[in-house]
């Protein structure tokens, strides 16, 4: 009885609970979600205030508030306004933003976007002049900004030229509002394909800057030299002032005399000769080495000078026997050098022309390689031994006179030369360079005629001298080059002024980059000649699209693989060290159709125009 009553009570309670549940209703509703009605601003510029006004609505009619979920350093949110001033470090890279919108009822939504500000390219142009007391940094003159530009290709194919300018900091230049990605940086030393926001355009230069006078003075000097070697032929005596940009003085000594006197002759009236406190007096005597005829340092003296401006100075010096040095040299001409000059190097098989071997010292330079591309544009190369002389003021490495009257033969056999002996009177800490250049010529066809035009290919290797050394190439030629997708070695007519080139990296040692040069066909004199246009194009990658060339012109293109122990094309292309080397291939003639369109140029046209035209004859 009792259990029946309990069951009845339980049943009644369940029924009551069900009735209560069925008869109830919930007052809970989901929060409304905000909807953004503003579109993020994605354009920004370094150093310029960026603002984005947020807007969002609450479908339920409530209000919306905002908060920054993530942002770059320095960005702030005040009310509905995002503010930010991009720094140099934040420019030319992607910066992420995220904002959370919240309604009165607690609903949230997020908006995310990125901003890549246009940035300022900072170019440091400070040359290190090496002197007796070490390297002296000398900022480039503000006037070099004239030739400093960034060439930017826009998404629509047009090109914007952004000009550089000097800043208030000596030797520092800026190019504003350059977007992210790669661009052509045009300097006085060439054109560099880079994505970097900072660039070192400086170089190392042997010798201090040339001291100059405020007003010219008529200064002259006569020379009396003794202690010369009486060899059986006329020898060369050089007076080298270890100052950047100043040429050497050369004299001829006639045998059997051991003395040499020259009457006073005018010196450069703009130079402050009172500050020229030293000079090297060097006699070069002949020495044969196998198939090579060399001139090497014999007697020498490092003279201390005391000159007076505006007067006649007499300089008397006695040369002394120089300390001896040697290189036990072999050259793998057949096994390593000859393969560089095959049918894979030009449209026709190149013809061997000559070689040039040299050993040189760089005044005061230690642990670096003076490049000769700074303000002065030259390096006083102290030649220790050479098969031929240039003017002793080229870049370190190949002191080559192309097509001189008595060229040395190209070295196309594996040969052990033995000991090359030479005098070396200079401090052992100075940089020494052993260089070999091989010159070949290629008779390139001239379109629409039976004529040809000779083109010279120069491949080189420069290393530190050693007592026993096999001097082979440092880098090889590029492989499988193409132009506009077709063979590099087949003549063609292109309907584009922006020429695309590509290639594969050389086998063996990897280059640090490549230099492309364009040579335009010149028929003005009736003799076909390919003259270099306004500057080389340097790139670290294995493909390149050149800035616009001139429609209607015919060009040949040379691709040079370049090796260097230090240089970096994208950040510091002129800071160099051993070993260095080059290897070149040259294309068939490529004609740009007269109807080829040039893309729109925004800004100063001149930096692009001069890239497609021949350089003045004096700079070839």
Secondary structure, DSSP 8 states (H G I E B T S, - for coil): -HHHHHHHHHHHHHHHHHHHHHH----------EEE--------BTTSEEEEE--EEETTS--EEEEEEE--TT-EEETTEEEEE--TTTTTS-EEEEEEEEETTS-EEEEEEEE--BEEEEEE-EEEEEETTEEEEEE--GGGGGG-EEEEE-TTS-EEEEE-EE-SSTTEEEEEEE-SS-EEEEETTEEEEE--SEEE---EEESEE--B-SS----EEEEEEE-----SS-EEEEEE--EET---EEEEE-TT-S-EEEEEEE--TTB-GGG--EEEEEEEEEEEETTEEEEEEEEEEEEE----TTSEEEEEEE-B---EEEEEEEEEIIIIIGGGGSTTSSSS--EEEEEEEEEEEETT--SSB--S-SSS----EEEEEESS---S-S-SS----TT-TT-B----SEEEEEEEEEE--S-TTS-EEEEEEEEEEEEEE-TTSS-EEEEEEEEEEEE---SEEE---SS---EEEEETTEETTS-EEES-SS-EEEEE--SSS--SEEEEEEEEEE-TTSS-EEEEBS--EEESSSEEE-----TT-EEEEEEEEEE-SS-BTTTBTT-B-S-EEEEEEE---EEE-TT-----EES-SHHHHTTSSB--GGG-
